[in-house]
Amino acid sequence: MYGKLVNGALTLPAKKIKRDGLLILNPSEETLSLLGYKPIQYNKIEDKEGFYKVPVYSENENNIIVDYEYVEITEELND
């Protein structure tokens, strides 16, 4: 899966991309790379009772990296 970070949020490519006046259906990995998309690497994290996971995005030269942070579930969220 490919994506890019836009203002810190993960954006996935559309199934249809308009480029140079052409409509590209189901763009190839090469096309996505040319458009600035990178492969997404998901790092696993175990579930932890009383917490939920929030994704944290970063990138390096070759990949978008998805890590997770634990956030404690409060009583307000349970109501």
C-alpha positions as CSV (number, residue, x, y, z in Angstrom):
1,M,0.0,0.0,0.0
2,Y,1.2,3.5,-0.9
3,G,0.5,6.8,0.7
4,K,2.0,10.3,1.5
5,L,1.9,12.6,4.4
6,V,0.0,15.9,3.8
7,N,0.1,18.3,6.8
8,G,1.0,15.3,9.0
9,A,-2.0,13.2,7.9
10,L,-1.8,10.0,5.9
11,T,-3.3,10.3,2.5
12,L,-3.9,7.3,0.2
13,P,-3.9,7.6,-3.6
14,A,-7.1,7.6,-5.5
15,K,-8.0,4.8,-7.9
16,K,-8.2,7.4,-10.7
17,I,-5.4,10.0,-11.0
18,K,-5.3,12.8,-13.6
19,R,-1.8,13.6,-14.8
20,D,-0.7,15.6,-17.8
21,G,-4.3,15.6,-19.2
22,L,-4.5,11.8,-19.0
23,L,-6.7,9.8,-16.7
24,I,-4.8,6.9,-15.1
25,L,-6.9,4.1,-13.6
26,N,-5.3,1.9,-10.9
27,P,-1.9,3.6,-11.1
28,S,1.2,1.4,-10.8
29,E,3.7,1.6,-8.0
30,E,6.1,3.4,-10.4
31,T,3.5,6.1,-11.2
32,L,2.6,6.5,-7.5
33,S,6.3,6.9,-6.7
34,L,6.6,9.6,-9.4
35,L,3.7,11.4,-7.7
36,G,5.5,11.4,-4.3
37,Y,3.7,8.4,-2.7
38,K,5.8,6.0,-0.7
39,P,5.2,2.4,0.6
40,I,3.5,2.4,4.0
41,Q,5.2,0.4,6.8
42,Y,2.9,-0.5,9.7
43,N,4.6,-1.2,13.0
44,K,2.6,-3.5,15.2
45,I,1.7,-2.8,18.8
46,E,-0.2,-5.0,21.2
47,D,-3.6,-4.0,22.7
48,K,-3.4,-2.8,26.2
49,E,-6.4,-2.9,28.5
50,G,-7.7,0.6,29.5
51,F,-6.0,2.2,26.5
52,Y,-6.7,2.8,22.8
53,K,-4.1,3.2,20.1
54,V,-3.6,6.4,18.1
55,P,-1.6,6.3,14.9
56,V,1.5,8.5,14.6
57,Y,2.9,9.1,11.1
58,S,6.5,9.8,10.1
59,E,8.5,9.2,7.0
60,N,12.0,8.6,5.9
61,E,13.6,8.7,2.4
62,N,11.8,5.5,1.3
63,N,8.7,4.8,3.4
64,I,5.8,6.2,5.4
65,I,6.0,4.7,8.9
66,V,2.9,4.2,11.0
67,D,3.6,3.8,14.7
68,Y,1.1,3.9,17.6
69,E,0.8,5.7,20.9
70,Y,-1.3,4.5,23.8
71,V,-4.0,6.9,25.1
72,E,-5.7,6.1,28.4
73,I,-9.5,5.6,28.2
74,T,-11.1,8.0,30.6
75,E,-14.5,7.8,32.3
76,E,-15.7,10.6,30.1
77,L,-15.1,8.5,27.0
78,N,-17.1,5.6,28.5
79,D,-20.3,7.6,28.9
